[in-house]
Amino acid sequence: MRKKIVFSLLLATAFAATSTFAALPPAREILESVRLQQAQQQLDLQGQLREGDKVFPFRLTQTGPVIRYSFSNPDEALQLRLGENDSRLEEVTKEGVEKVTAAQFDRKVRGTSVTYEDLALKFLYWPDARVTGENSIRSRNCWKLELKAPSRQSQYSNVYLWVDKASGAIMRMDAFDWQGQLSKRFEVISGQKIEGRWFLKQMRIEEFASGTNKVQTRTYLEIKK
């Protein structure tokens, strides 16, 4: 009888250990690591948005949590501030700095598939988030998260996010509209090491025709050393 009790205790202990090991981490911790990874870089790089035969060069500068995209012809600068509890996207003009409001979130950057809301990274702060599992994206082991918009101020009702376990980098995002249809997909095609840190080299942004799974436009965001 004693052997049975000991064996049962061992099984219970092993099951508990296995359950603990297999438990998914809290979404909050993963999102914090993503925000930290985004806010720690010091950069001065050249990049471009490319859609079909149209190319829009920009300069990307970053000092910690402040990221600036500077375009020319015509001049335009968009500045992102990453805070602990929220992000703030700003337009920088000769007259000064003006906050981009939620009413402007659907504005397209240079007429491409990238909107002001996409640059604002607001989804990284959405409180309704959960880890749904693990997947491999381009040979990288990733956590998969589901995030739900707190209000209809967003273009998106919810997004699925794939986060690299090792680096905390966003590898893919699927964004859904308020009818539950896939609206946009962001996916890292390639990365690069800059000053010892992993950084984006090329990202593909696909916008889908409403109510279909057909790609309507395809934009590439490319960063050069």
C-alpha positions in Angstrom: 0.0 0.0 0.0 2.8 2.3 0.9 4.4 1.7 -2.5 1.2 2.7 -4.3 1.0 5.9 -2.3 4.6 6.8 -3.1 4.1 6.0 -6.8 0.9 8.2 -6.8 2.7 11.1 -5.2 5.5 10.8 -7.8 3.0 10.8 -10.6 1.3 13.9 -9.2 4.6 15.7 -8.7 5.7 14.8 -12.3 2.4 16.0 -13.7 2.6 19.3 -11.8 6.2 19.8 -13.0 5.1 19.1 -16.6 2.2 21.5 -16.3 4.4 24.2 -14.9 7.0 23.7 -17.6 4.4 23.8 -20.4 2.5 26.8 -19.0 2.4 29.7 -21.4 3.9 33.0 -20.1 1.6 36.0 -19.4 0.9 38.1 -22.5 1.7 41.2 -20.4 5.3 40.0 -19.9 5.8 39.3 -23.6 4.5 42.7 -24.6 6.7 44.4 -22.1 9.7 42.7 -23.6 8.6 43.8 -27.1 8.3 47.4 -25.9 11.7 47.3 -24.2 13.3 45.8 -27.3 11.8 48.6 -29.4 12.8 51.4 -27.1 16.5 50.5 -26.4 18.0 51.3 -29.8 20.2 54.2 -30.9 20.0 54.4 -34.7 20.6 56.6 -37.7 19.7 54.7 -40.9 18.3 55.1 -44.4 15.1 53.3 -45.4 12.4 53.3 -47.9 8.7 52.4 -48.5 8.3 50.6 -51.8 5.0 49.9 -53.4 5.0 48.7 -57.0 7.2 51.1 -59.0 6.9 53.9 -56.4 9.7 54.3 -53.9 9.6 56.7 -50.9 13.0 57.1 -49.2 13.2 58.2 -45.6 15.7 58.7 -42.8 15.2 56.7 -39.6 16.7 58.1 -36.4 16.1 56.7 -33.0 17.3 57.8 -29.5 15.9 55.4 -27.0 12.1 55.5 -27.0 11.9 58.3 -29.6 11.8 57.1 -33.2 11.6 59.6 -36.2 10.8 58.9 -39.8 11.8 61.8 -42.0 10.6 62.1 -45.6 11.4 64.6 -48.3 9.8 65.9 -51.5 7.6 67.0 -49.8 9.2 67.3 -46.4 7.4 65.3 -43.7 8.5 63.9 -40.3 6.6 61.5 -38.1 7.9 61.0 -34.6 6.9 58.1 -32.3 7.4 58.3 -28.5 7.2 54.9 -26.7 6.1 55.3 -23.1 5.5 52.8 -20.3 1.7 52.9 -20.6 1.1 54.3 -24.1 2.7 55.5 -27.3 2.3 58.9 -28.9 2.7 59.6 -32.6 3.5 63.2 -33.6 3.8 65.2 -36.8 6.9 67.4 -36.8 6.6 70.6 -38.9 8.3 74.0 -39.0 5.6 75.3 -36.8 6.3 72.7 -34.1 5.2 69.3 -32.9 1.6 68.2 -33.1 0.0 65.0 -31.7 -1.6 62.7 -34.2 -5.1 62.0 -33.0 -7.2 58.8 -33.3 -9.2 60.5 -36.1 -6.1 60.6 -38.2 -5.1 57.0 -37.7 -6.4 55.8 -41.0 -4.3 58.3 -42.9 -1.9 56.5 -45.3 1.9 57.3 -45.2 2.8 58.5 -48.7 -0.3 56.8 -50.1 1.0 53.3 -49.2 -0.6 50.5 -47.2 1.1 51.8 -44.0 -1.1 54.0 -41.9 -0.4 56.4 -39.1 -1.9 53.9 -36.7 0.5 51.2 -37.9 3.4 53.5 -37.0 1.9 54.3 -33.6 2.2 50.7 -32.4 -0.8 51.3 -30.1 -1.6 47.5 -30.1 1.5 46.9 -27.9 -0.5 48.6 -25.1 -3.9 47.0 -25.5 -4.8 45.5 -22.1 -6.9 42.6 -23.4 -4.2 40.2 -24.5 -3.5 36.5 -24.2 -1.0 34.0 -25.4 -2.6 31.4 -27.6 0.4 29.1 -28.4 3.7 28.8 -30.1 4.6 28.8 -33.8 7.7 28.9 -36.1 7.9 32.0 -38.4 10.8 31.9 -40.9 12.6 29.3 -38.7 12.3 31.5 -35.6 10.5 30.1 -32.5 7.7 32.6 -31.6 4.9 33.1 -29.1 1.5 33.8 -30.7 -0.6 36.4 -29.0 -4.2 37.6 -29.6 -4.8 41.3 -28.8 -8.3 42.9 -28.7 -8.8 46.6 -29.3 -10.2 48.5 -26.3 -12.4 50.7 -28.4 -13.5 51.4 -32.0 -10.9 54.3 -32.3 -8.7 51.6 -33.9 -9.1 50.5 -37.5 -8.6 47.0 -36.2 -10.9 45.0 -33.9 -8.1 42.5 -33.0 -4.7 41.4 -34.1 -2.6 38.3 -33.9 1.0 38.9 -33.1 4.0 36.5 -33.4 6.9 37.5 -31.2 10.4 36.0 -31.4 11.1 34.2 -28.1 14.8 34.9 -28.3 14.9 38.6 -29.3 11.4 40.0 -28.5 11.1 41.1 -32.1 7.8 41.2 -33.9 7.9 38.7 -36.7 4.4 38.8 -38.0 1.0 40.6 -37.4 -2.4 39.8 -38.8 -4.9 42.6 -38.3 -8.7 42.1 -38.5 -11.3 44.7 -39.2 -14.6 45.2 -37.2 -16.4 42.7 -39.4 -13.8 40.0 -38.4 -12.2 40.0 -41.8 -8.4 39.9 -42.4 -7.5 43.5 -43.2 -3.7 43.6 -43.2 -0.7 41.4 -42.7 2.8 42.5 -41.7 5.6 40.0 -42.0 9.4 40.2 -41.5 11.1 38.9 -44.6 14.6 39.4 -43.4 16.6 40.9 -40.6 20.1 42.2 -39.9 22.5 42.9 -37.1 23.3 46.5 -36.5 25.8 47.3 -33.7 25.2 43.9 -32.2 21.4 44.1 -32.1 18.9 42.4 -34.3 17.0 44.9 -36.5 14.6 44.8 -39.4 15.9 44.6 -42.9 12.7 44.0 -44.9 9.1 43.8 -44.0 6.2 43.1 -46.3 2.8 44.8 -45.6 -0.1 43.2 -47.4 -3.6 44.9 -47.5 -6.5 42.7 -48.3 -9.6 43.6 -50.3 -12.6 43.9 -48.0 -14.4 40.6 -47.3 -11.8 38.5 -49.2 -8.4 36.9 -48.7 -7.1 38.6 -51.9 -4.1 40.9 -51.6 -5.1 44.4 -52.8 -1.8 46.2 -52.3 1.7 45.1 -51.2 4.1 47.5 -49.7 7.7 46.8 -48.5 9.4 48.6 -45.7 13.2 48.3 -46.2 16.0 49.5 -43.9 19.7 49.9 -45.0 22.8 50.1 -42.8 
